[in-house]
């Protein structure tokens, strides 16, 4: 803890990516009315993209100055840098996929890009915050911006419905989290994770701490769409604009998983094992069974994201040494494949999101071979086929769970992966083995989307062929996290 | 002893106000019950030795925010709500769950944490100490809140603007 009355310069470096994102977010808002209407959307998109790229650079710069900042509110370590990098990269890719969607759907660009950048501020802060009050505020920033983004298709009633549902249920979940924080403060006398950790490790655990952990877990479980707090997911994903779904199914989730990792492992949460066991098993099973009967691709991917939250939670039941790196690797590879999948879905859906049912995908392999091939790679990765990131993600999670002797959970997980393969393959079969209903070729992907898809395909394959580098980094940051 | 009695009285009034808020069908009645909740909470804060927070509670919540609530309700001219019978699952599981939860919590608070109880006035109460907390120890969360407020304003603008209005400004621009 720094004893000075004002923060040191290096402490500002420790929140540099957040500062950069905020400044660019405000720039987008201020410039919005000043720019000529016709070029408005693209220019603002460029500024936002520049902002997210600057934030990536700021993250890399920041990684050279690890340590606490602002009186132990934030802590920059390898762990936080990993999630900062993930969130800012996802932000950049989502902005790339949004360019043409915005024009087709006639969405106001100023608020849209502003909210994405400000949302990223919250998500970045969540991954470096080590104090529950700051985590709460950051969580709210990220949540509220996604509530609003979900309602951006103003002409579609379904979008407003999604926004309102998400907002009401999300606020309810936030109240649970806040109550959990209050009980935790009551039990340990502090909201700082390191102090809580000391209290919980020093002999007798206060009974209130169990209640605190359980309530915080309810709040965070809602945000990552883990069963039984998942009911909102399909409706919201169906109604929200597709690029936004790509964003909110990955970046905020990654940030919440970072918070969960800190609370569960660093604070050595009591009662962690059975809490996670039940939630993970339920999420995997309900997610996969729900996905089997969906005809709408966005709803299908919504259920798939519930199932994937379940696989990821399996890692939380494992030992810290294996569980933390496995969860980090899973978050990264899931982000790559899911953002990519939604980018394809959003391009194919075209104006007004007309083409979103499974039937519409029939014959896509003939109408647009490249787009279909890209989607196939993402879907294979979601199944967990070797040479894609999804394979190693599942492999590491399940082997971490086996090390912790969670045989039952691993059996449930593997069975669920087999069920999952069915509905992902159904989309692939539709694309390649059915006659197209319309002969017209799908319009070629614009440059921004092409760049985004190239990046995500590259990341998916890279994580599937050379997972060693990322895993080693994740293990190192896990060791650092547990040493504190 | 007087302290405990006052604390209980304020507590009962607060919970009664909260229940009444939910039961009333006319929004104005609910809003006025909320004033009661906020006011009695301020009393509780005062009894706990947090004078400053109590004053802020009265000025900001019971005062400013409630006036805003009442104004909005009157501007919208909101009538009595229609009542549905509610979800059966919520009644079946919710009420027993609530009872079990609150009994459990009360038991924990009464039976288990007696030794760790914090005496009244031990936590920061005067404005000076609050200021030290807010502008020193919790400076970053305090500043970050401004981003939160900014997002809330943007959200209000986005959701309140009609789609036609967007079209209109487009043509003019």
Interface residues (C-beta under 8 A of the other chain):
Chain A: X5 X7 X15 X22 X29 X36 X37 X69 X70 X71 X73 X74 X106 X108 X111 X114 X115 X118 X119 X121 X122 X125 X131 X133 X134 X137 X138 X140 X141 X144 X145 X147 X148 X151 X152 X154 X155 X160 X163 X186 X187 X189 X206 X207 X208 X211
Chain B: X104 X105 X108 X109 X112 X113 X116 X118 X136 X137 X138 X139 X140 X141 X144 X145 X147 X148 X150 X151 X152 X154 X155 X157 X158 X159 X161 X163 X166 X170 X173
